[in-house]
Amino acid sequence: MTSYLRALRLVNFRNYPDDTVLLGPGLNVVVGDNAQGKTNLLEAISFAVTGSSTRTANDAEVVRWKQDFARVEARVSFDDSSDERKVAVGYAPGQKKRLTVDGASAASLANYSAGGAGVRAVTFFPDDIRIVKGSPSDRREFLDGLLSTLKPSYARAVSEYAKAVQQRNQLLRRIRDGFSSERTLWTWDRKVIELGEEVLRGRQAAIGPLEHYFESSLRALYGSEKAAIRYSYSATLDGYAETLRGAHSSDIDRGTTSVGPHRDDFEVLLGGVNLTTFGSQGQQRLATLALKFAARDHIRGETGEDPILLFDDVMSELDERRRDFLSGYFLESTQAVITTTNLEYFDAEVLGRARVIRISGGAVVDTTSGSVSARELSSQKKA
């Protein structure tokens, strides 16, 4: 079963007061000048599909200025059925977020984001380069986010593990300062180990397939140099419990938990070189794209379904060969929504097979599907 978004309505979302955009399968190109709402539209699609923003942890930021709520509604179509699924996410500051599927409340945010809406999404925003360029927490967030879209139980384990580590850290500081006994630490050890092992099992099972997909994607984008992902454990799954307990004294001294999946990392390698430390900006950007394509392939391999692709300003820093590769990649995807300020990044044949959506001032001003030349679209853009 393959699914895609057919329509999206945005109410008080970022700079959109109330607007509807119609989408099609395959490639959808969102074009407009800077600061008109292209990125906000991608964020709204992701919000509708996952129940959360890909750009901020503070949901209040998506609410339009001087408004008291934001809401996105979407219609999900399925290629093997004439039925549609109606999903909606509403948020008002100070209130619980409302997620509905065909009018009924979703069981949980974890269930909703792991396919409960009927479709999953892989997103790319320019600052996602931090996955390769940034800190270990950025890479852990990418990996955990991917695995959470596959299994609600994994999302819950990651969340509960973080809380358990925080509680254990508080206890470590109390023991260090003489307010608690070290004997009380064993209780939190058991909780942290139980949840940490679940997280480690999920990552351990995924890293091999993800590396395979990443190597293939980066080869297509970059060239023949061997690419790899190398996971770095603070403690392996088999030795995790023993290593955590063996770190009691040092953990008490520092007042923090030094062992576990919250301390792990993975290296992104090209030709044996760590791109985080030694990669150029261009190499890091291509590696980030390859990780996103690998995420798409991993979701497809695990579920048999294609996620939709939401890629912001992906063409602007690529050369013509790589733009052509990405154009073909997006055209053959179940659904891709790509933003740009310049339609000349796409050739006439590509645009003739795509749906072009023009954005201006937080509103959809024009939509054109198929049989439109790049010159015609470019002239419309300047009008």
Phi, psi and omega in degrees: 000126178244138184227158178204164178275129178264327182207150179220133174245133179244126178237117179056034179259115183052242183263014179260114177289311178191109182209158179233138177235134177262131183242159178234167172294164183077214188271129172240120181254119178260117186239145178174166176292171177296150175063032178255342177124011181296310180295323178298325178295316177299318179299320180295321177298314178298321178300318180292326185276321186253341183086001181220159176279143175273355187247343182208147174273351181259100184300335181300336182291339181277348181283130182302146183307130177069015174252160185253007176198163171225149181209138172234140178233142182220152172247125182255124179257152181238137187288343181253016183204150175275352179287154175235152174254133179255119181238153180208145175230123179237144180216132172233128182309133180089354180239162179288139178296142180250123177239126182230147175232115185052040175086348181261144180295138177291149182299320180194163176297321180298317178292319181298313184286341180264047175096358181296334178281352181098354181204148175249168181221147168243127185246152171223122172238150185309324182282001173293351175302341178298338178302319178270317188277334192269210188274166176305327180297328177294320179287322176297320180298318177300311183295314180293324178296317178299311183291332178290332177288346181263323184221117175302327181295327177291317178302318180293321180296318179298315181295314182291326178297316180299320179293319181294319178296320179298317178295319179296320178298319178298319179293320178302318180291326177293320178295315179301322184271004174085015182262350179217162180266149179297337179298332182287349183289333184298327180299313180285333173303312182299317181294313181297318181295316181302311182285321180298321178295325177295318177296315180297321179297318179297314180293318183298321180289332186269333192293326179295304177301321181296320178297319178300313180293322180296316180300316180294317182293317182290329176297318179293325183276326191248311185149199191275352181298141184289130177251153181203160170239128181238113182279136180247116182267137165283335172199134179289166181301316183294326184255010187298308184299314181295319182293320179298314181291328178289346181264011184309307187298313181291325178295320178295318179299318183274337183074026181208154182277119188264353186232137176140173183298339177287352178252000185278170181205169167223142179270141174253114190245143173226117185060031181081359182262134178286113184289338177298317184269319191243357183283149173284167178302319180295318178296320180295322179292316178296321178294323177296315176301317180297323176296322178293320177294322177297322177298317178301314182295323180292318177299316179297319180294326182277329187246342186078008182235146176274130169284157173282152181252128180237100188240123185260123173049047186277338188272340196295330184253017180253154175279175187298320181298316181286329174297318179296319178298313181295322178302313178296321179299314182290322179299323183272358178282156176302314173202134175224134176241115189237132178260152178199156171261354189218111180289346180289352172290344181245137179279170187299322181296319179296312181295330178293341179255000185251165169260126181252125183242121183261129183244136175207128175059037179071033180210148173278118185255344181193143175225129181230135181237120170068155173055037178236128183280159178298322181295318179297316181292322179296321179291324177296322181298322183279345184290000000 
